[in-house]
Amino acid sequence: MSDRNYDVIIIGSGAGGGTLARHLAPTGKSILLLERGDWLKREPENWSVEEVFVKNRYVSSDTWRDKNGKPFQPGVHYFVGGATKMYGAALYRLRKEDFGELKHHDGISPAWPVSYEEMEPYYTKAEHLYQVHGARGEGPTEPPASEAYSFPAVSHEPRIQKPSDDLARSGYHPFHAPCGIILNEKAIPFSTCVRCMDCDGFPCVVHAKSDAEVIAVRPALEYPNVTLLTNAHAIKLNTNPTGTAVSEVAVNRSGQVETFRASIVVVSCGAANSAKLLLMSANDKYPKGLANGSDQVGRNYMYHNSQAVLAISREPNPTRYQKTLGLNDFYFGTAGFEFPMGNIQMVGKSQGPMYKGEKPLEAGLAPTWTLDRLALHAVDFWLSTEDLPKPDNRVTVDGQGN
Ligand SMILES: Cc1cc2nc3c(=O)[nH]c(=O)nc-3n(C[C@H](O)[C@H](O)[C@H](O)COP(=O)(O)OP(=O)(O)OC[C@H]3O[C@@H](n4cnc5c(N)ncnc54)[C@H](O)[C@@H]3O)c2cc1C
């Protein structure tokens, strides 16, 4: 391997790229991991609700444009570990039926080209690697799993145990949600995770969340054959002279363009940025972009179709780590509504400053209800259903590569 020739180049160090680097590291192949961002700085602001939620300290300053040309700041995170630095680490498998065709209220969710059975061994590996804590057999829609979780389910705090018990008494099937946190409840003095409120949406200052930096990139870098370049923005993929494969990656590093070569190049820049890189790599042979003979690159973009729903209870909710409860009783529909409705889980415990701009008075609450009091009494749910693939929901790039 010379300085610029590798067996494998992986572009992006998030859930996809970081995990792949960790998996390939023991093969001894020379691997270059390119990351456009830097290490996320460990600092007290990691756990500041004002900094993270109000000032968007860890959100990219990119400006993208919607279909009408209106600029917006996308919720993307350019760091070693990618979006997992901020994620909620609720590590669910899709259900077996999700891989087949499903009829939704708004249309058809087409079948995947792979089956759940083909994916299952990889789900198992990923759950072990990301130290997922969970319990099998509690949820009504749970797909078959070849192995138990390596770590026990995270216990509910009392205020969450209560709705769990109430739901079970009413005939539903609440379950312990699969959580990727580095928690040892049996030996708390030795546990990395301290069960705090600043997990979902925050970077973890004590590295107790199973994110791709902690679980994948750092361990991969212990192998001498793995090199990470940060602040290394891949701007174009070049093909070999016959156009049969990508052989080079052009990378912008502090304004200088450098070229790296490999026999395998993996594009794992996140859904929108991977499409962007392939589209920006158009050349004379492939004027519509690479891997885009089908004109599907960048199309059928699917997003979290989710909503936070806060139940304001008379009783305070002093829960710290709230993401332990899930409910899938309505996942595929219910009596009187035959279409899938999706998953109900808990969102991280809400805190007063997160409601900036909300008006508790208008929600019918008395003037004594400050935002902090509202947060203390909120039990915070997260409802998600599937976003259907639509060809016109798409990523495009303009002449300037934006
Ligand atoms: C607030 C939040 C909460 C979430 N909660 C959950 C959850 O609880 N459970 C769950 O399963 N998922 C959750 N997700 C989604 C999850 O984080 C993503 O699905 C996952 O990280 C996607 O992995 P990825 O590898 O495709 O992209 P990313 O993890 O985003 O990684 C892409 C990487 O590529 C880098 N990159 C981009 N372009 C280039 C380029 N041109 N050159 C070099 N590097 C580049 C980026 O900087 C980034 O590091 C959440 C996401 C967010 C933002």
The ligand as a Gaussian input file, in Angstrom:
#p B3LYP/6-31G(d) Opt

LIG

0 1
 C      -31.541000      12.929000      16.421000
 C      -31.543000      11.564000      15.759000
 C      -32.072000      10.470000      16.449000
 C      -32.080000       9.203000      15.846000
 N      -32.510000       8.137000      16.584000
 C      -32.429000       6.891000      16.075000
 C      -32.767000       5.757000      16.864000
 O      -33.124000       5.886000      18.032000
 N      -32.681000       4.534000      16.304000
 C      -32.256000       4.372000      14.999000
 O      -32.181000       3.212000      14.544000
 N      -31.913000       5.420000      14.231000
 C      -31.981000       6.670000      14.741000
 N      -31.591000       7.742000      13.979000
 C      -31.195000       7.509000      12.578000
 C      -29.765000       6.948000      12.475000
 O      -28.865000       7.758000      13.192000
 C      -29.392000       6.907000      10.992000
 O      -30.326000       6.101000      10.303000
 C      -27.998000       6.324000      10.747000
 O      -27.013000       7.022000      11.462000
 C      -27.698000       6.370000       9.244000
 O      -26.436000       5.790000       9.041000
 P      -25.579000       6.183000       7.768000
 O      -24.274000       5.485000       7.889000
 O      -26.401000       5.963000       6.556000
 O      -25.396000       7.775000       7.878000
 P      -24.685000       8.630000       9.012000
 O      -24.691000       7.930000      10.323000
 O      -25.267000      10.010000       8.959000
 O      -23.185000       8.706000       8.526000
 C      -22.819000       9.342000       7.329000
 C      -21.410000       9.887000       7.515000
 O      -20.898000      10.283000       6.245000
 C      -20.205000      11.523000       6.386000
 N      -20.226000      12.133000       5.042000
 C      -21.308000      12.604000       4.367000
 N      -20.940000      13.024000       3.144000
 C      -19.607000      12.797000       3.042000
 C      -18.650000      13.021000       2.013000
 N      -19.012000      13.531000       0.823000
 N      -17.342000      12.724000       2.264000
 C      -16.960000      12.190000       3.471000
 N      -17.833000      11.950000       4.490000
 C      -19.145000      12.251000       4.261000
 C      -21.015000      12.274000       7.427000
 O      -20.262000      13.298000       8.040000
 C      -21.358000      11.139000       8.400000
 O      -20.357000      10.964000       9.374000
 C      -31.579000       9.034000      14.524000
 C      -31.054000      10.134000      13.844000
 C      -31.017000      11.381000      14.440000
 C      -30.424000      12.549000      13.683000

